[in-house]
Amino acid sequence: MENWDIIIIGAGAAGMLSAISASREKLDILVLERNEKAGKKILITGKGRCNITNMKSWNEFSLHIHPSPRLLKPAFFTFTNQDTRDFFESLGLNTVVERGTRLFPVSGKSSDVVESLTKCLTQNGTTIKFNSRVTEIKTQGQNITSISWNKKGIKKSAGCKALIIATGGLSYPSTGSDGDGYNFAKALGHTISPLFPSLTALMPRNYDIRLKGLLLKNIGISLLLSGVDVQNDTGEVEFTDAGIEGSLGYRVSRKAVRAIINGEKVSVVFDLKPALTVDQILNRAEREQKAGNCRNIAQLLGLLLPSRLVIPFAEHSKLKPDGRIDNRESLALLASALKKWTFEIKDFRSYDRAVITAGGINTGEVSAKNMKSRLFDNLFFAGEILDLDGDTGGYNLQIAFSTGYLAGREAAHLINTSNSAEVK
Ligand SMILES: Cc1cc2nc3c(=O)[nH]c(=O)nc-3n(C[C@H](O)[C@H](O)[C@H](O)COP(=O)(O)OP(=O)(O)OC[C@H]3O[C@@H](n4cnc5c(N)ncnc54)[C@H](O)[C@@H]3O)c2cc1C
């Protein structure tokens, strides 16, 4: 049986950073990847452009990490967002900050990110075996001793001194992450905090498919759980075949999905004119009406909303499109409808289209300072498999890079320490 210093399961963002970081110590490192190539999920990130990280300071960055940024903090400070940027730049990948703090490759191609990572891996002497799906992990006492995988129907095994599990979550299973890592962890005695899809589409009750394709910018959103307002934000929302998406939809999806699973009543309320009060909308409506710019509800809405939205919005808000606007009462109804366009949410889109899996390896069972399992002496976890997830904006890849880097470094350190103890 072949023997390796470190075996890493998964050649995604976390697995590749683990290998790159561990390989600085000149050890024998094997990465096993079930796909025919590395980084399949990275290829589809940021709509093919890959939002590599977010350049916010930790104080702000950590507000976008769930359920608790504490598990990430030591990893983040070991390999920060600036380190991520410097690392890719050192590999020749030029980067650019867009929309405030989001980092992208200048080329706008996620394939360039994958190419940089794989090139760095092979240059560092790491061995990657593709089409190799890990099926079993063997242990002795508190140690992982060997693992087995399946390559084109043939079972293979190898011994290792340390193992890093970086198999991702459950989202977009077509990229290779379909939950194997959770099963390995459970078989090893770890507990998994409840898993659920996040950064995903929310499906309203009686969804009006005429809204599909509509993108609304600079609007407000409130999330109501059992009638209580729990989250407010502004930004853009996109209505798609799957329901409410876009950055605003995704931002509230974490709490919304969990509440739907728990049987709570979930609603989202859009404020289509967040910069105006009801009175200001009312005054504008009166001005437009008096100036003769509109004669009914539909015409007035046409001055305030994208034309495609006018009829669906009027019907949804129980406003008659041909209704009169020459009295303050109907104008007041219209103004408050614009501030409170309400949808009851009945469902959410599952892992086939969710950006991220929330939940994962119980945080109490992994040490934040080195990503090591508290149950085994030579087992580490990195990336989405952990009970750590971020908002949209580059936070999730940074979680994978930081935890991967720390796990790789610490696995290498463990081996070096035990090697030098053996020499003595
Ligand atoms: C559509 C989409 C867009 C996204 N956009 C962004 C973005 O722009 N910015 C951002 O920060 N985040 C983004 N994310 C999230 C981000 O891609 C993930 O959080 C991150 O890639 C997770 O990295 P990972 O290495 O933990 O897992 P993965 O990337 O899922 O890698 C796990 C790897 O393990 C392999 N594997 C699994 N089981 C086995 C097994 N038994 N044996 C061998 N190999 C196995 C898989 O094939 C896979 O290659 C996006 C996600 C999606 C789905």
Ligand as a Chemical Component Dictionary entry (heavy atoms), coordinates in Angstrom:
data_LIG
# 
_chem_comp.id                   LIG 
_chem_comp.type                 NON-POLYMER 
_chem_comp.pdbx_formal_charge   0 
_chem_comp.three_letter_code    LIG 
# 
loop_
_chem_comp_atom.comp_id 
_chem_comp_atom.atom_id 
_chem_comp_atom.alt_atom_id 
_chem_comp_atom.type_symbol 
_chem_comp_atom.charge 
_chem_comp_atom.model_Cartn_x 
_chem_comp_atom.model_Cartn_y 
_chem_comp_atom.model_Cartn_z 
_chem_comp_atom.pdbx_ordinal 
LIG C1  C1  C 0 -23.297 29.175 -8.442 1  
LIG C2  C2  C 0 -22.322 29.514 -7.345 2  
LIG C3  C3  C 0 -21.680 30.738 -7.357 3  
LIG C4  C4  C 0 -20.790 31.073 -6.325 4  
LIG N1  N1  N 0 -20.136 32.253 -6.406 5  
LIG C5  C5  C 0 -19.267 32.577 -5.419 6  
LIG C6  C6  C 0 -18.491 33.770 -5.508 7  
LIG O1  O1  O 0 -18.490 34.474 -6.539 8  
LIG N2  N2  N 0 -17.688 34.086 -4.448 9  
LIG C7  C7  C 0 -17.609 33.293 -3.320 10 
LIG O2  O2  O 0 -16.902 33.650 -2.383 11 
LIG N3  N3  N 0 -18.287 32.129 -3.246 12 
LIG C8  C8  C 0 -19.086 31.743 -4.267 13 
LIG N4  N4  N 0 -19.743 30.551 -4.209 14 
LIG C9  C9  C 0 -19.504 29.654 -3.053 15 
LIG C10 C10 C 0 -18.122 28.969 -3.189 16 
LIG O3  O3  O 0 -17.966 28.516 -4.515 17 
LIG C11 C11 C 0 -17.988 27.775 -2.234 18 
LIG O4  O4  O 0 -18.275 28.200 -0.941 19 
LIG C12 C12 C 0 -16.570 27.208 -2.262 20 
LIG O5  O5  O 0 -16.205 26.873 -3.585 21 
LIG C13 C13 C 0 -16.472 25.966 -1.377 22 
LIG O6  O6  O 0 -15.201 25.416 -1.529 23 
LIG P1  P1  P 0 -14.879 23.961 -0.947 24 
LIG O7  O7  O 0 -13.504 23.648 -1.427 25 
LIG O8  O8  O 0 -15.168 23.896 0.479  26 
LIG O9  O9  O 0 -15.924 22.982 -1.646 27 
LIG P2  P2  P 0 -16.081 22.574 -3.194 28 
LIG O10 O10 O 0 -15.680 23.687 -4.066 29 
LIG O11 O11 O 0 -17.442 22.041 -3.335 30 
LIG O12 O12 O 0 -14.992 21.423 -3.398 31 
LIG C14 C14 C 0 -15.161 20.128 -2.863 32 
LIG C15 C15 C 0 -14.449 19.156 -3.775 33 
LIG O13 O13 O 0 -14.445 17.869 -3.162 34 
LIG C16 C16 C 0 -14.701 16.877 -4.154 35 
LIG N5  N5  N 0 -15.249 15.705 -3.484 36 
LIG C17 C17 C 0 -16.427 15.583 -2.818 37 
LIG N6  N6  N 0 -16.583 14.340 -2.329 38 
LIG C18 C18 C 0 -15.469 13.644 -2.698 39 
LIG C19 C19 C 0 -15.030 12.297 -2.509 40 
LIG N7  N7  N 0 -15.757 11.385 -1.830 41 
LIG N8  N8  N 0 -13.822 11.911 -3.029 42 
LIG C20 C20 C 0 -13.048 12.798 -3.729 43 
LIG N9  N9  N 0 -13.436 14.078 -3.964 44 
LIG C21 C21 C 0 -14.618 14.498 -3.443 45 
LIG C22 C22 C 0 -15.685 17.565 -5.082 46 
LIG O14 O14 O 0 -15.723 16.948 -6.354 47 
LIG C23 C23 C 0 -15.150 18.999 -5.116 48 
LIG O15 O15 O 0 -14.231 19.185 -6.156 49 
LIG C24 C24 C 0 -20.585 30.167 -5.248 50 
LIG C25 C25 C 0 -21.227 28.932 -5.253 51 
LIG C26 C26 C 0 -22.070 28.587 -6.295 52 
LIG C27 C27 C 0 -22.728 27.231 -6.281 53 
# 
loop_
_chem_comp_bond.comp_id 
_chem_comp_bond.atom_id_1 
_chem_comp_bond.atom_id_2 
_chem_comp_bond.value_order 
_chem_comp_bond.pdbx_ordinal 
LIG C1  C2  SING 1  
LIG C2  C3  SING 2  
LIG C2  C26 DOUB 3  
LIG C3  C4  DOUB 4  
LIG C4  N1  SING 5  
LIG C4  C24 SING 6  
LIG N1  C5  DOUB 7  
LIG C5  C6  SING 8  
LIG C5  C8  SING 9  
LIG C6  O1  DOUB 10 
LIG C6  N2  SING 11 
LIG N2  C7  SING 12 
LIG C7  O2  DOUB 13 
LIG C7  N3  SING 14 
LIG N3  C8  DOUB 15 
LIG C8  N4  SING 16 
LIG N4  C9  SING 17 
LIG N4  C24 SING 18 
LIG C9  C10 SING 19 
LIG C10 O3  SING 20 
LIG C10 C11 SING 21 
LIG C11 O4  SING 22 
LIG C11 C12 SING 23 
LIG C12 O5  SING 24 
LIG C12 C13 SING 25 
LIG C13 O6  SING 26 
LIG O6  P1  SING 27 
LIG P1  O7  DOUB 28 
LIG P1  O8  SING 29 
LIG P1  O9  SING 30 
LIG O9  P2  SING 31 
LIG P2  O10 DOUB 32 
LIG P2  O11 SING 33 
LIG P2  O12 SING 34 
LIG O12 C14 SING 35 
LIG C14 C15 SING 36 
LIG C15 O13 SING 37 
LIG C15 C23 SING 38 
LIG O13 C16 SING 39 
LIG C16 N5  SING 40 
LIG C16 C22 SING 41 
LIG N5  C17 SING 42 
LIG N5  C21 SING 43 
LIG C17 N6  DOUB 44 
LIG N6  C18 SING 45 
LIG C18 C19 SING 46 
LIG C18 C21 DOUB 47 
LIG C19 N7  SING 48 
LIG C19 N8  DOUB 49 
LIG N8  C20 SING 50 
LIG C20 N9  DOUB 51 
LIG N9  C21 SING 52 
LIG C22 O14 SING 53 
LIG C22 C23 SING 54 
LIG C23 O15 SING 55 
LIG C24 C25 DOUB 56 
LIG C25 C26 SING 57 
LIG C26 C27 SING 58 
# 
